[in-house]
Amino acid sequence: MSRKTFQQTLRSVFSFSLHPQQVHLSQLLLLFMLLVFVFLLPLIFQAVPVGNRDAYIVGSILIICYLAVANLLNRRFPELVAVANVIVSSFIIIGFMWQFPYRIQAFILIMYLLIPVLVSSIFLPLRFTVIVILLNLGGLIITITNNPELQSAEIILGPVAFYVIFSGLIVLVTDYRDRLEKERQAELAEKEERLRLYFEKANDWIFTLDANGIIASVNRAVCEDTGYSADELVGQSPLVLLDAEIQQGAQESLQQILAGLTVQRLELPVPTKDGRTLWIDIKGVIFRENGRVTGTFHIARDITEFKHIQATLREQSEQLEKLVAQRTAELQHTTQRLQTILNSSPDIILLLAPDGRIQICNPAANNFWGETITVKGKNLADLVASPEQAQMVRAALDSLAANNHTRRLVTTARRRDNVLRDMDMMLAVVQEEGQVGGIVASIRDISTLKEVERMKDQFVASVSHELRTPLTNMKLYHDLLQRNPSKQVIYLQYLGQSIDDMQMLIENLLRLSYLDQQLADLSLDMLPLAAAVAEWVQAAQSLTESKGILLEWHSCRCNVQVAANTSLLRQAFFVLLNNAIAYTPSGGSATVSIELDRMTDQPGVSLHVSDTGPGISPEDLPHIFERFYRGQAALDFGVPGTGLGLAIAQEIIQRHNGRIIVKTALGEGSTFTIWLPV
């Protein structure tokens, strides 16, 4: 055999690689050697005379040094250190047998030789186990040959034979184990090959991520569908493939997955390299090791076509819903949808039998008629206010059944509490197989509209009446001026007064209109109320002095501020103060005061305006804030005005979340209080 052939043989025998999970195998074998050495020391020290133990102590130190050096070399040459540990342990045991050829120690040391064999069969390949057995057997033969004391049938047929038999059993078991392992490895390789083929040939996307969420591998389908090569994808975060607007949500899902939380399913749009957008449905599995996420495996299916179909179906569904909404007659055949419409409608909806009996009604019907028990089963004609209207309803129902057309009625209903309510009723026939199956009555409560219409008529009448007086005066004095120019000064004075009255009326109407429509400027500032009222009272002093009225001002010692619009609040205050001055006779007094006050547990401030006038009669008191209303006192005192001042003041104060309170006594005077929250 040539030298090169011998080297190749040795390389094939001693070459092997450790499993990734056994990179510290040699460290285990170092520990094994140390344990062997520790267990052998007591045995050796018992056999060696005390005077000869120094040499063995030195040998022990050398062995420990070997273990230390082997541990240092372990990281760089783990395979060599592992082999060396097993062989050196065998040499140590045989060396001790050579030095101490005593029968008792030989028995024990031969048994110890099985330990390297057993360890090599567990951690190293079978061929190396055979080499260890042969090396140990060769060492035994040499030791026994050179030591006559060991050349006995007791040694050879005892521990030596046991070593040979047990080593043979170890070889057989190890060989059987290796064969099973090879079969399992072959099955595993076959399964891995099948998985690899599925991974590459699958039409679905398959990709894996590492523990940091970086793409570790992709299959052919991913590359073909996206247009990116595997080199362009591997090593990248999957988020870079997504549009910016969905990266945040995808990032949160990825973090949940990497944290070990299960995300059952994820649908994402993925832009391709050529500008298209593919929708994919992703499912995944989390890989864990010792409770820690080591990676993820994902399968994604292209659902772009499904999304297109879904969008088309959604569009068709929306169109269908619009058609259904436009054809409410068809919905009346569906009980559930009809019930939803009935319950949610603010209008009264009734389904009547052809004779007028109510078969189905919505909650609005019971609320309208004030029935504690449903109106179902009653005749619609019996729910109106008068026999004449009942006859009109019956005639309308009969004509519907005969002529198959719609009818509209405006009638009055009588509630259970005898309150009358106006209603606008629309009647329509329900056809069932060409026959009249019933009548649908849609009823709207128009009592509020009627009241608004009445108020509008009253308002127009009141405005017309109020405008008629100044216009009549203007026409009168205009005619008198033409007939008698010599009294021009007097007539022009009266004419100007009529113009002022009309202007005041129009301005008050505009103020009310702005307040009603919330068009008035209500920008609020913090107003020191006492200082502002003091200034307003000072401005009114000249008017009270000219009438011979004493105007008193009592301010509280409180620096209270309110959120108010100064202009509007001043206007409301002067309405009350001007009324107090107008209704107070000469020699009387008007008093303005401020005090802190609480109303319904809410802190506030009260501004009182009192007079010593005639007071307000009980008949006039409920109506003084109505528009255009002027009480008997205004007529008795000849106070000019439009009857809009208090209505305007009340609107202004209500816009400030406040209230106006009136206290009065006939013959003693009145006190108007403006309360504002602070």
PLY file of the C-alpha trace (Angstrom):
ply
format ascii 1.0
element vertex 678
property float x
property float y
property float z
element edge 677
property int vertex1
property int vertex2
end_header
0.00 0.00 0.00
1.39 3.37 -1.02
1.74 6.25 1.44
-0.90 8.30 -0.38
-3.39 5.41 -0.24
-2.70 4.98 3.47
-3.30 8.68 4.11
-6.59 8.54 2.22
-7.65 5.49 4.23
-6.85 7.23 7.51
-8.70 10.36 6.36
-11.79 8.32 5.47
-11.69 6.52 8.81
-11.16 9.51 11.06
-13.08 12.16 9.13
-16.52 13.02 10.38
-18.47 16.16 11.23
-20.41 16.93 14.35
-24.11 17.69 14.28
-24.87 21.40 14.72
-26.59 20.59 18.03
-23.41 18.71 19.19
-20.76 21.36 18.62
-19.70 20.92 22.26
-19.38 17.12 22.01
-15.68 17.25 22.75
-16.40 19.20 25.92
-18.66 16.36 27.06
-15.89 13.88 26.31
-13.40 16.03 28.23
-15.74 15.81 31.18
-15.95 12.06 30.63
-12.12 11.80 30.76
-12.03 13.85 33.94
-14.61 11.56 35.56
-12.65 8.45 34.50
-9.51 9.94 35.94
-11.23 10.90 39.20
-12.69 7.41 39.65
-9.36 5.73 38.86
-7.28 7.79 41.29
-8.56 6.11 44.48
-8.00 2.69 42.92
-4.43 3.55 41.90
-3.55 5.22 45.18
-4.59 2.10 47.06
-2.24 -0.04 44.96
0.81 2.27 44.96
3.11 2.37 47.95
3.25 5.66 49.73
6.83 6.36 48.74
6.15 5.94 44.97
3.13 8.20 44.74
4.96 11.35 43.69
5.42 10.09 40.14
1.73 9.43 39.83
0.88 12.81 41.22
3.02 14.31 38.47
1.25 12.10 35.95
-2.08 13.26 37.26
-1.01 16.87 36.87
0.02 16.14 33.26
-3.38 14.64 32.58
-5.09 17.72 34.02
-2.88 19.93 31.85
-3.88 17.86 28.84
-7.51 18.38 29.67
-6.96 22.13 29.94
-5.12 22.32 26.60
-7.76 20.15 24.94
-10.46 22.46 26.23
-8.67 25.46 24.66
-8.29 23.64 21.31
-11.90 22.46 21.42
-13.38 25.60 19.78
-11.10 25.43 16.77
-10.68 21.65 16.33
-13.71 20.03 17.99
-13.60 16.82 15.92
-9.91 16.17 16.67
-10.32 16.92 20.36
-13.34 14.58 20.56
-11.37 11.69 18.99
-8.34 12.43 21.13
-10.37 12.40 24.33
-11.72 8.90 23.69
-8.34 7.48 22.64
-6.43 9.15 25.47
-8.95 7.83 28.02
-8.36 4.31 26.73
-4.56 4.82 26.89
-4.84 6.10 30.47
-6.74 2.96 31.54
-4.32 0.62 29.73
-1.38 2.61 31.10
-2.61 2.12 34.63
-2.96 -1.64 33.93
0.62 -1.72 32.63
1.95 0.01 35.74
-0.16 -1.92 38.21
-0.41 -5.52 37.01
-2.29 -6.68 40.04
-5.17 -9.02 39.63
-7.77 -6.99 41.47
-6.90 -3.74 39.68
-6.78 -5.59 36.35
-10.30 -6.87 36.82
-11.60 -3.35 37.45
-9.50 -1.60 34.78
-10.57 -4.04 32.06
-14.19 -3.22 32.94
-13.36 0.51 32.70
-12.22 -0.07 29.08
-15.85 -0.59 28.14
-16.59 3.04 29.03
-14.62 4.59 26.07
-16.21 2.00 23.79
-19.70 2.85 25.00
-19.06 6.61 24.80
-17.63 6.39 21.27
-20.64 4.31 20.15
-22.96 7.06 21.42
-21.17 10.17 20.17
-18.90 8.99 17.32
-19.34 6.98 14.10
-19.37 3.16 14.16
-16.05 2.84 12.39
-14.36 4.82 15.12
-16.02 2.62 17.78
-14.49 -0.47 16.09
-11.08 1.25 16.08
-11.39 2.00 19.81
-12.35 -1.65 20.51
-9.37 -2.91 18.51
-6.96 -0.43 20.12
-8.16 -1.43 23.59
-7.94 -5.14 22.69
-4.43 -4.66 21.29
-3.40 -2.81 24.45
-4.84 -5.64 26.58
-2.97 -8.30 24.62
0.32 -6.42 24.90
-0.22 -5.76 28.62
-1.14 -9.37 29.41
1.76 -10.71 27.28
4.32 -8.56 29.14
2.91 -9.18 32.63
3.06 -12.84 33.73
0.86 -12.03 36.70
-2.04 -11.32 34.34
-1.53 -14.48 32.27
-4.18 -16.53 33.98
-7.35 -18.23 32.82
-9.26 -16.19 35.40
-8.26 -12.90 33.69
-8.51 -14.11 30.09
-11.81 -15.97 30.43
-13.28 -13.40 32.84
-12.96 -9.65 32.21
-11.20 -9.99 28.82
-13.89 -12.30 27.46
-16.56 -10.03 28.97
-14.91 -7.02 27.27
-14.86 -8.81 23.88
-18.48 -10.03 24.14
-19.87 -6.75 25.45
-17.91 -4.75 22.85
-19.33 -7.00 20.15
-22.85 -6.38 21.44
-22.15 -2.63 21.43
-20.99 -2.88 17.79
-24.10 -4.83 16.79
-26.45 -2.43 18.57
-24.60 0.61 17.16
-24.69 -0.87 13.66
-28.41 -1.53 13.99
-28.95 1.97 15.29
-26.94 3.46 12.41
-28.90 1.44 9.87
-32.18 2.67 11.35
-30.77 6.18 11.37
-29.77 5.87 7.71
-33.25 4.65 6.84
-34.78 7.55 8.75
-32.35 9.94 7.09
-33.28 8.50 3.69
-36.99 8.92 4.47
-36.31 12.40 5.74
-34.31 13.23 2.63
-37.12 11.90 0.46
-39.67 13.97 2.35
-37.40 17.00 2.14
-37.07 16.46 -1.60
-40.82 16.23 -1.96
-41.23 19.38 0.08
-38.55 21.08 -1.99
-40.32 20.09 -5.20
-43.64 21.31 -3.79
-41.92 24.49 -2.63
-40.57 25.13 -6.12
-43.44 23.83 -8.23
-46.39 25.11 -6.16
-48.64 27.68 -7.80
-49.16 29.37 -4.43
-46.61 31.74 -2.99
-44.39 30.13 -0.37
-41.83 32.12 1.58
-40.13 32.05 4.96
-39.02 34.79 7.33
-36.27 34.65 9.92
-36.61 35.71 13.55
-36.07 39.36 12.57
-38.85 39.36 9.97
-36.47 39.27 6.99
-37.24 37.15 3.92
-35.16 33.95 4.12
-36.46 32.11 1.05
-39.06 32.38 -1.69
-40.37 29.91 -4.25
-40.72 30.19 -8.00
-44.34 31.42 -7.87
-43.36 34.49 -5.83
-40.68 35.45 -8.36
-42.88 34.81 -11.40
-45.88 36.75 -10.08
-44.01 39.75 -8.67
-41.34 40.00 -11.36
-38.54 40.11 -8.76
-35.74 37.56 -8.66
-35.00 35.53 -5.55
-31.77 37.51 -5.02
-33.78 40.75 -5.01
-36.21 39.43 -2.39
-34.09 37.36 -0.01
-32.57 39.51 2.70
-35.23 42.22 2.38
-38.08 43.05 4.73
-41.43 42.05 3.16
-42.73 45.51 4.07
-40.61 47.18 1.35
-42.81 45.47 -1.25
-45.97 47.16 0.08
-47.40 50.61 -0.53
-46.72 53.22 2.14
-50.36 53.58 3.20
-50.65 49.94 4.32
-47.12 49.47 5.69
-48.17 50.57 9.19
-50.90 47.95 9.50
-48.70 45.24 7.97
-45.88 46.21 10.36
-48.19 45.73 13.35
-49.27 42.29 12.09
-45.63 41.28 11.48
-44.64 42.38 14.99
-47.48 40.32 16.45
-46.28 37.26 14.51
-42.65 37.72 15.59
-43.83 38.19 19.19
-45.44 34.75 19.00
-49.04 35.91 18.62
-51.06 34.00 16.06
-52.41 36.01 13.12
-54.91 33.69 11.46
-55.22 35.41 8.11
-54.03 38.51 6.31
-55.14 40.00 2.99
-52.75 42.50 1.41
-52.29 44.28 -1.93
-48.75 43.74 -3.29
-47.37 45.94 -6.11
-45.43 44.00 -8.75
-42.27 45.10 -10.50
-44.19 46.00 -13.69
-46.66 48.24 -11.81
-49.58 45.84 -11.38
-51.20 45.18 -7.99
-51.87 41.65 -6.80
-54.08 40.79 -3.84
-52.82 37.85 -1.76
-54.35 35.89 1.10
-51.57 34.95 3.56
-51.59 32.18 6.13
-48.58 31.28 8.23
-47.00 29.00 10.80
-44.67 30.16 13.56
-41.46 28.16 14.21
-40.49 28.09 17.88
-37.49 26.71 19.72
-37.43 26.72 23.52
-40.39 29.09 23.48
-38.62 31.59 21.23
-39.74 32.43 17.69
-37.00 31.35 15.27
-38.83 32.03 12.03
-42.10 31.82 10.16
-43.42 29.85 7.20
-46.06 31.44 4.98
-48.30 30.32 2.12
-50.03 33.05 0.12
-52.67 32.60 -2.55
-53.33 35.04 -5.36
-56.88 36.31 -4.77
-56.75 39.18 -7.25
-59.47 37.66 -9.40
-61.54 36.98 -6.29
-61.12 40.63 -5.24
-62.24 41.78 -8.69
-65.27 39.51 -8.48
-65.90 40.75 -4.93
-65.71 44.38 -6.09
-68.06 43.62 -8.97
-70.47 41.89 -6.62
-70.25 44.81 -4.20
-71.01 47.25 -7.00
-73.90 45.12 -8.20
-75.12 44.82 -4.62
-75.05 48.60 -4.21
-76.94 49.02 -7.47
-79.43 46.39 -6.35
-79.91 48.17 -3.03
-80.64 51.40 -4.88
-83.20 49.62 -7.05
-84.74 48.03 -3.98
-84.91 51.42 -2.25
-86.67 52.87 -5.31
-89.23 50.08 -5.32
-90.52 50.14 -1.80
-93.72 48.46 -2.97
-91.76 45.24 -3.46
-90.34 45.51 0.05
-93.84 45.46 1.49
-94.02 41.73 0.67
-91.04 41.06 2.93
-92.18 40.97 6.54
-88.83 41.52 8.16
-87.83 44.49 6.03
-91.31 45.94 6.32
-91.12 45.63 10.11
-87.78 47.49 10.10
-89.27 50.31 8.04
-92.38 50.43 10.24
-90.42 50.59 13.49
-87.95 53.25 12.31
-90.34 55.54 10.46
-91.36 58.77 12.28
-94.55 58.79 10.19
-97.53 56.58 10.94
-97.71 53.60 8.57
-100.79 51.40 8.58
-101.73 48.35 6.55
-105.53 48.31 6.27
-107.92 45.63 5.18
-110.18 46.73 2.28
-112.91 47.58 4.83
-110.57 49.92 6.76
-109.60 47.68 9.70
-105.98 48.17 10.82
-104.00 44.96 10.31
-100.43 46.20 10.85
-99.27 49.39 12.54
-95.91 50.81 13.56
-95.06 52.20 17.03
-95.59 55.76 15.77
-99.33 55.01 15.45
-99.73 54.16 19.13
-97.65 57.20 20.10
-99.78 59.45 17.88
-103.16 58.32 19.22
-101.87 57.95 22.77
-103.07 54.37 23.04
-101.70 52.20 25.82
-103.00 49.25 23.78
-102.25 48.98 20.08
-104.70 50.45 17.58
-104.46 47.21 15.64
-107.92 45.80 14.89
-109.68 49.17 15.02
-111.21 50.87 12.00
-109.37 53.93 10.73
-112.65 55.83 10.38
-113.28 55.42 14.13
-110.06 57.26 15.01
-110.89 60.62 13.45
-112.37 63.59 15.30
-115.95 63.80 13.99
-118.64 61.69 12.29
-118.36 63.88 9.19
-114.65 63.13 8.88
-115.29 59.42 9.57
-117.72 59.38 6.65
-115.13 61.11 4.47
-112.51 58.45 5.38
-114.93 55.58 4.60
-115.80 57.14 1.23
-112.11 57.48 0.40
-111.47 53.82 1.28
-114.43 52.66 -0.82
-113.30 54.69 -3.83
-109.78 53.25 -3.52
-111.07 49.66 -3.56
-113.22 50.43 -6.61
-110.93 52.66 -8.68
-107.45 51.48 -7.62
-105.85 54.89 -7.25
-104.29 56.94 -4.47
-106.12 59.42 -2.26
-104.87 62.18 -0.03
-106.86 63.48 2.93
-106.21 66.15 5.53
-108.21 65.29 8.62
-108.19 65.69 12.37
-107.58 62.78 14.74
-108.89 62.53 18.28
-106.41 61.11 20.77
-107.31 58.96 23.73
-107.03 62.06 25.95
-109.42 63.97 23.58
-106.59 66.14 22.25
-107.10 66.94 18.57
-104.18 66.44 16.16
-104.05 67.39 12.49
-102.87 64.68 10.10
-101.99 64.44 6.42
-103.06 61.00 5.17
-101.95 59.31 1.94
-103.86 56.16 0.95
-102.68 53.66 -1.67
-103.95 50.24 -2.80
-101.82 47.08 -2.39
-102.35 44.70 -5.32
-102.16 40.95 -4.75
-102.58 38.86 -7.92
-104.69 41.53 -9.56
-106.97 41.95 -6.57
-107.09 44.58 -3.82
-105.18 42.90 -1.00
-105.16 45.87 1.31
-104.60 49.60 1.63
-101.45 51.31 2.86
-102.04 54.48 4.85
-99.09 56.80 5.39
-100.02 59.45 7.95
-97.92 62.43 8.97
-98.63 64.52 12.05
-98.94 68.08 10.70
-100.12 69.64 13.93
-96.84 71.49 14.27
-97.04 72.68 10.67
-100.61 73.83 11.25
-99.51 75.65 14.38
-96.63 77.25 12.49
-99.06 78.24 9.76
-101.39 79.71 12.38
-98.50 81.58 13.98
-97.41 82.82 10.57
-100.91 84.10 9.85
-101.03 85.69 13.28
-97.59 87.21 12.73
-98.57 88.61 9.34
-101.79 89.98 10.81
-99.92 91.51 13.75
-97.24 93.05 11.55
-99.89 94.35 9.18
-101.78 95.85 12.11
-98.65 97.43 13.58
-97.56 98.82 10.22
-101.04 100.13 9.45
-100.97 102.68 12.31
-97.77 104.56 11.31
-98.65 104.27 7.63
-102.13 105.70 8.31
-100.58 108.53 10.31
-98.05 109.21 7.58
-100.80 109.33 4.94
-102.94 111.54 7.19
-100.26 114.11 7.89
-99.12 113.98 4.27
-102.66 114.92 3.18
-102.93 117.59 5.89
-99.59 119.01 4.85
-100.80 119.33 1.28
-104.02 121.03 2.37
-102.53 123.35 4.99
-98.85 124.11 4.27
-98.85 126.79 6.96
-98.72 124.06 9.65
-95.77 122.39 7.98
-93.62 122.31 11.14
-96.26 120.57 13.23
-97.24 118.07 10.53
-93.61 117.25 9.70
-92.96 116.60 13.39
-95.86 114.12 13.54
-94.76 112.65 10.22
-91.23 112.12 11.54
-92.60 110.44 14.66
-94.58 108.00 12.49
-91.47 107.29 10.44
-89.49 106.64 13.66
-92.22 104.27 14.87
-92.11 102.34 11.60
-88.31 102.24 11.64
-88.29 100.92 15.22
-90.86 98.26 14.29
-88.83 97.10 11.28
-85.59 97.08 13.29
-87.21 95.01 16.03
-88.59 92.59 13.46
-85.13 92.22 11.93
-83.58 91.62 15.36
-86.11 88.90 16.10
-85.54 87.33 12.69
-81.77 87.29 13.22
-82.17 85.81 16.69
-84.64 83.17 15.44
-82.26 82.15 12.65
-79.22 82.44 14.96
-77.68 84.94 12.55
-76.96 87.49 15.27
-73.29 87.75 16.23
-72.90 85.88 19.55
-69.15 86.06 20.01
-68.74 85.96 23.79
-66.15 87.78 25.90
-65.61 87.91 29.63
-67.54 91.01 30.73
-67.14 92.66 34.19
-70.88 92.94 34.75
-70.96 95.48 37.62
-68.74 97.97 35.79
-70.71 97.59 32.54
-74.11 98.05 34.23
-72.82 101.09 36.12
-71.85 102.65 32.80
-75.25 101.81 31.27
-77.11 103.28 34.27
-75.07 106.47 34.00
-76.08 106.77 30.33
-79.78 106.60 31.33
-79.61 109.28 34.03
-80.57 112.12 31.68
-83.73 110.30 30.57
-84.91 109.65 34.15
-84.15 113.20 35.25
-86.21 114.61 32.37
-89.20 112.53 33.56
-88.70 113.35 37.22
-87.86 109.75 38.14
-85.18 108.77 40.65
-82.81 106.12 39.19
-80.96 104.20 41.92
-77.98 101.89 41.36
-76.94 99.29 43.97
-73.81 97.34 43.05
-72.53 94.33 44.89
-68.94 94.31 46.08
-68.08 91.44 43.78
-65.88 91.56 40.75
-68.01 89.02 38.89
-67.48 88.38 35.19
-69.88 86.70 32.77
-69.42 85.29 29.27
-71.54 87.66 27.21
-71.93 89.57 23.99
-71.73 93.13 25.30
-73.86 94.69 22.56
-76.73 92.18 22.83
-76.70 92.12 26.65
-76.78 95.96 26.71
-79.76 95.88 24.34
-81.67 93.43 26.60
-80.87 95.53 29.69
-82.14 98.76 28.11
-85.39 97.03 27.07
-86.07 96.33 30.76
-84.81 99.73 31.96
-86.76 101.69 29.32
-89.92 99.78 30.27
-89.31 100.58 33.95
-88.90 104.28 33.13
-91.88 104.30 30.76
-94.30 102.75 33.30
-93.07 104.68 36.37
-94.98 107.91 37.01
-93.20 111.17 37.72
-91.92 111.24 41.27
-91.45 107.49 41.31
-88.20 105.56 41.25
-86.43 102.85 39.27
-83.79 100.65 40.90
-81.00 98.59 39.31
-79.05 96.11 41.46
-76.73 93.12 41.10
-76.25 90.15 43.42
-74.65 86.72 43.25
-77.30 84.03 42.99
-77.66 80.28 42.45
-80.30 78.61 40.33
-80.77 74.82 40.34
-77.39 74.41 42.06
-75.64 76.38 39.33
-73.72 79.51 40.37
-74.77 82.71 38.66
-75.45 86.41 38.98
-78.80 88.24 39.01
-79.36 91.72 37.53
-82.57 93.26 38.93
-84.50 96.14 37.31
-87.38 97.37 39.53
-89.96 100.12 39.13
-92.77 101.69 41.16
-95.27 101.57 38.32
-98.75 100.06 38.22
-97.59 96.45 38.04
-98.78 93.77 35.62
-102.26 92.30 35.81
-102.68 88.51 36.18
-104.40 88.47 32.77
-101.44 90.12 31.03
-98.62 88.36 32.89
-98.65 85.03 30.92
-98.47 86.91 27.61
-95.93 89.70 28.15
-93.14 87.83 26.30
-95.33 87.09 23.28
-94.55 89.01 20.14
-96.68 92.12 19.46
-98.45 91.71 22.79
-99.15 94.95 24.65
-100.90 94.85 28.00
-103.56 97.10 29.45
-100.97 99.24 31.25
-99.41 100.23 27.91
-102.77 101.49 26.75
-103.54 103.25 30.06
-100.18 105.01 30.21
-100.06 105.70 26.48
-96.62 104.07 26.21
-95.56 103.86 22.55
-94.06 100.60 21.27
-94.45 97.53 19.09
-94.83 94.82 21.72
-91.53 93.23 20.61
-89.12 94.54 23.26
-89.58 91.82 25.89
-89.62 89.10 23.20
-86.25 90.39 21.92
-84.82 90.60 25.46
-85.92 87.05 26.25
-84.36 85.68 23.03
-81.05 87.44 23.83
-80.89 86.15 27.40
-81.79 82.60 26.32
-78.95 82.75 23.79
-76.70 83.48 26.81
-78.06 80.35 28.62
-79.83 82.63 31.08
-83.38 83.41 32.15
-85.67 86.43 32.69
-87.84 86.22 35.83
-90.76 88.57 36.58
-92.19 89.47 39.99
-95.07 91.97 40.09
-97.81 93.30 42.30
-100.67 95.51 41.14
-100.25 99.08 42.34
-96.73 98.43 43.69
-94.58 97.86 40.62
-92.61 95.11 38.92
-89.12 93.59 39.13
-87.53 92.01 36.05
-84.47 89.85 36.85
-81.85 88.76 34.32
-80.05 85.66 35.63
-76.80 84.65 33.91
-74.48 81.71 34.70
-70.92 82.41 35.80
0 1
1 2
2 3
3 4
4 5
5 6
6 7
7 8
8 9
9 10
10 11
11 12
12 13
13 14
14 15
15 16
16 17
17 18
18 19
19 20
20 21
21 22
22 23
23 24
24 25
25 26
26 27
27 28
28 29
29 30
30 31
31 32
32 33
33 34
34 35
35 36
36 37
37 38
38 39
39 40
40 41
41 42
42 43
43 44
44 45
45 46
46 47
47 48
48 49
49 50
50 51
51 52
52 53
53 54
54 55
55 56
56 57
57 58
58 59
59 60
60 61
61 62
62 63
63 64
64 65
65 66
66 67
67 68
68 69
69 70
70 71
71 72
72 73
73 74
74 75
75 76
76 77
77 78
78 79
79 80
80 81
81 82
82 83
83 84
84 85
85 86
86 87
87 88
88 89
89 90
90 91
91 92
92 93
93 94
94 95
95 96
96 97
97 98
98 99
99 100
100 101
101 102
102 103
103 104
104 105
105 106
106 107
107 108
108 109
109 110
110 111
111 112
112 113
113 114
114 115
115 116
116 117
117 118
118 119
119 120
120 121
121 122
122 123
123 124
124 125
125 126
126 127
127 128
128 129
129 130
130 131
131 132
132 133
133 134
134 135
135 136
136 137
137 138
138 139
139 140
140 141
141 142
142 143
143 144
144 145
145 146
146 147
147 148
148 149
149 150
150 151
151 152
152 153
153 154
154 155
155 156
156 157
157 158
158 159
159 160
160 161
161 162
162 163
163 164
164 165
165 166
166 167
167 168
168 169
169 170
170 171
171 172
172 173
173 174
174 175
175 176
176 177
177 178
178 179
179 180
180 181
181 182
182 183
183 184
184 185
185 186
186 187
187 188
188 189
189 190
190 191
191 192
192 193
193 194
194 195
195 196
196 197
197 198
198 199
199 200
200 201
201 202
202 203
203 204
204 205
205 206
206 207
207 208
208 209
209 210
210 211
211 212
212 213
213 214
214 215
215 216
216 217
217 218
218 219
219 220
220 221
221 222
222 223
223 224
224 225
225 226
226 227
227 228
228 229
229 230
230 231
231 232
232 233
233 234
234 235
235 236
236 237
237 238
238 239
239 240
240 241
241 242
242 243
243 244
244 245
245 246
246 247
247 248
248 249
249 250
250 251
251 252
252 253
253 254
254 255
255 256
256 257
257 258
258 259
259 260
260 261
261 262
262 263
263 264
264 265
265 266
266 267
267 268
268 269
269 270
270 271
271 272
272 273
273 274
274 275
275 276
276 277
277 278
278 279
279 280
280 281
281 282
282 283
283 284
284 285
285 286
286 287
287 288
288 289
289 290
290 291
291 292
292 293
293 294
294 295
295 296
296 297
297 298
298 299
299 300
300 301
301 302
302 303
303 304
304 305
305 306
306 307
307 308
308 309
309 310
310 311
311 312
312 313
313 314
314 315
315 316
316 317
317 318
318 319
319 320
320 321
321 322
322 323
323 324
324 325
325 326
326 327
327 328
328 329
329 330
330 331
331 332
332 333
333 334
334 335
335 336
336 337
337 338
338 339
339 340
340 341
341 342
342 343
343 344
344 345
345 346
346 347
347 348
348 349
349 350
350 351
351 352
352 353
353 354
354 355
355 356
356 357
357 358
358 359
359 360
360 361
361 362
362 363
363 364
364 365
365 366
366 367
367 368
368 369
369 370
370 371
371 372
372 373
373 374
374 375
375 376
376 377
377 378
378 379
379 380
380 381
381 382
382 383
383 384
384 385
385 386
386 387
387 388
388 389
389 390
390 391
391 392
392 393
393 394
394 395
395 396
396 397
397 398
398 399
399 400
400 401
401 402
402 403
403 404
404 405
405 406
406 407
407 408
408 409
409 410
410 411
411 412
412 413
413 414
414 415
415 416
416 417
417 418
418 419
419 420
420 421
421 422
422 423
423 424
424 425
425 426
426 427
427 428
428 429
429 430
430 431
431 432
432 433
433 434
434 435
435 436
436 437
437 438
438 439
439 440
440 441
441 442
442 443
443 444
444 445
445 446
446 447
447 448
448 449
449 450
450 451
451 452
452 453
453 454
454 455
455 456
456 457
457 458
458 459
459 460
460 461
461 462
462 463
463 464
464 465
465 466
466 467
467 468
468 469
469 470
470 471
471 472
472 473
473 474
474 475
475 476
476 477
477 478
478 479
479 480
480 481
481 482
482 483
483 484
484 485
485 486
486 487
487 488
488 489
489 490
490 491
491 492
492 493
493 494
494 495
495 496
496 497
497 498
498 499
499 500
500 501
501 502
502 503
503 504
504 505
505 506
506 507
507 508
508 509
509 510
510 511
511 512
512 513
513 514
514 515
515 516
516 517
517 518
518 519
519 520
520 521
521 522
522 523
523 524
524 525
525 526
526 527
527 528
528 529
529 530
530 531
531 532
532 533
533 534
534 535
535 536
536 537
537 538
538 539
539 540
540 541
541 542
542 543
543 544
544 545
545 546
546 547
547 548
548 549
549 550
550 551
551 552
552 553
553 554
554 555
555 556
556 557
557 558
558 559
559 560
560 561
561 562
562 563
563 564
564 565
565 566
566 567
567 568
568 569
569 570
570 571
571 572
572 573
573 574
574 575
575 576
576 577
577 578
578 579
579 580
580 581
581 582
582 583
583 584
584 585
585 586
586 587
587 588
588 589
589 590
590 591
591 592
592 593
593 594
594 595
595 596
596 597
597 598
598 599
599 600
600 601
601 602
602 603
603 604
604 605
605 606
606 607
607 608
608 609
609 610
610 611
611 612
612 613
613 614
614 615
615 616
616 617
617 618
618 619
619 620
620 621
621 622
622 623
623 624
624 625
625 626
626 627
627 628
628 629
629 630
630 631
631 632
632 633
633 634
634 635
635 636
636 637
637 638
638 639
639 640
640 641
641 642
642 643
643 644
644 645
645 646
646 647
647 648
648 649
649 650
650 651
651 652
652 653
653 654
654 655
655 656
656 657
657 658
658 659
659 660
660 661
661 662
662 663
663 664
664 665
665 666
666 667
667 668
668 669
669 670
670 671
671 672
672 673
673 674
674 675
675 676
676 677
